[in-house]
Amino acid sequence: MNQNLNIHLKPWIGSNYQSSKEKILLLGESNYDTDGNYKDVGEEFSIEIVQEFLDGENYKLYKNAGLLFNKECRQIWNSIAFSNIFQTPFSNSKAQPSEDDKKEIPANFESLLNILKPSKVIVLSRRLWEWLPEKNGREIDSIQEGKRHSSVWKYDYENGSCLVIGICHPSRMNQRNGTIDEWSSVVNSFLVE
């Protein structure tokens, strides 16, 4: 993998990602390390967390993200890539990114697109969706499924481009924010674009 200087945490790349017809990147906000070592985690940290989930840990974010694609929540993970935009894990799920953290988003996003070369990106946070840079991107469409919707943006990267949508954070999917089934309809419409 072509590693970029500002991407310190290697993304999860499923074993079938490179051969997938659609290269799908799930983009989250941040990892959490409650052991107190969150500033000193290794470059494999994100990969290790996804692998723990695949080995049976019940991590709500990864479970709900998988359910967006299939009722067997672990099945999709061999065909997709996953990364968080922030490259330093936070100490807990309530920690908020600083203004300096947010300034890293454009460069990190561009690097992840150049490294992974996805055809579709699903941003797993409405907040992160609003923080994404407009540079190299433009709104081209929108998807409306019942009460749930997202704009569709097209972003260019080195030798390619991808379509990008933003959805509710998977760990917050409920009646008020939209259920997994409701957001799954948006994701499925996006995948056939």
N, C-alpha and C positions, 0 to 999 in steps of 0.2 A: 504494500500500500504506500502511496505517495504521502508521506507525513508532512504537514505544514508546521512552521515554527510556532504559531499561536494555538495549535490544537495539541494539547498535552495529554488529554484523555482519549485513548484510541476508541473509535466508535465500534459498537457491535456490528459485525457484518455476517449475516447468516450464510451458511455453507452454500445455499443456492442463489444468493443475491446476484452474483455476477452473471449467472445464466438465466435469470428471470426475464420474462418478456417485458415486464414493467419493473424498473428498479425503484422501489419505494423506500424512502427515508422517513422514519418517524423522528420528529425533532421535539425534544423536551426542553425544560428549562435547566434543571440542575440536579446533581446527585446529592445525597445526604450521607454523612458518615457520623453516626452518633457515638462512635468509639473515641472521639476526641482527637483523632489523627487527621481530620479533614483537610488540613493544609499540606499533609505529607503523603497522600495516597499515591500509589503507583499508576503508571500509564494504562494498565489493564483494568483499572477499577470499574469502569462502565461494563466492560466485557464480563468481569466476574459477577457483577450484580445480575445481569441478564442470565448468565449461566446458572446462578443460584435459583432464579425463578424457574428456569427450564428443568432444573433438578428437583423441583417440588416446593420451593418456598412460595408462600402466598403473598406476593407483592401486588397490591391493588392496582397500581398504575399499569404494570405490565400485563396483568390479567385482563383488566378492562380494555386496554389497547388491543390485545389479542382478540377479545370478544367482538370488537368492531368488524373483524374480518370473518370470523368463524366461531361457532359454538364451542369448538375445542380451542381454548385460548392460547395454547402453546404452539399450535400447528403453524401459524404464520411466521414465527420468529426465525425459521431457517431460510425464509425467502426475502427478508427485509434487512435494512440497516437501521440502526438506532444510535442517536447521540444526543447529548444535552448541549445547549448553546454555551452555558457557563462552564469554564474549564477548571475551576476550583470548586470542589464540593462544599456545600454549606453544612453548618453544624447540625441543623434540624430543619424540618419541613416548614416551620414558621419563619425562618430567617429570610430576610428580604435582600435582593440585590442592591448594591450601592450604585450611585451614579457612575462611578468608575467601572463597575461590572457592566452596566448597560452600554457604556461607550465601546466595549469589546464586541458587542453583538454584530455589527456590520462585518468586521474582519473575520470573526469566527464563522459566521454564516457563509460568507464567500469561500472561505477555506474548506468548509465541509462540503459545499457543492462541488468544488474543484477536486477534492479527494474522492468523493463517493460517486459523482456523476449520476445522480438520480434522474429518473424521468418524472417522478411525482414525489412531493414532500407533503406530509401531513404534520402540521404544527400542533402539538398536544397542549396548547394553552392559549386561550383568547388573549391573555395579557402579553405573552411573547409575540403573538401574531401582530399586535399593535406596535410592538417595538421593532419589528423587522424593518430593515432599511428599504427605502424606495429605489436606491441606486441599483441599476441593472435590472429593475423590475417594473412591471406595469400591470394594472388590472385589466383582465380580458373578458371576464365572465362572472357569473354568480350562480350558486346552487341554492335552491330552496326546496326543502323536504318537510312538509308540515310546518311546524313552528321553528325549525332549525335551519340555519342558513350560513353560508360563508361566501366571501368573494373568492374568485380564482385569479391568482396572479401568475404571470409568466416571468421567470428570472433567467437571465443569461449567465453562463459561466464559461470557462475556457473550453472551447470546442463543443458547446452544447447549450441546452436550455432545459428547464423543467417547469411543471405546473405546481403551484403551492396553494394549499388552503389552511385555514386555522379552525380548530374545533375546541370545544370545552375540554378542560383538563380531565383525563379519564378517571382520576380518583374523586372528582367532584360531580360525576354524572349521576344525577338523581332527578326526581320529578321537576323541581324548579329549574335546574340547569339543563335539562334534557336527559333522557334515559340513554342507555347504551344502544338500544334498538333505534331510537330517533337519530342519534349521531351516526349509527351504522348506515342508515339510509343515505345520509349526506356523503359518507365515505364511499359507499358503493356507486353513487352517481358520479362522484369525482373520478373513480377508477375507470369508468367507461367513457370519460371525456376524450 
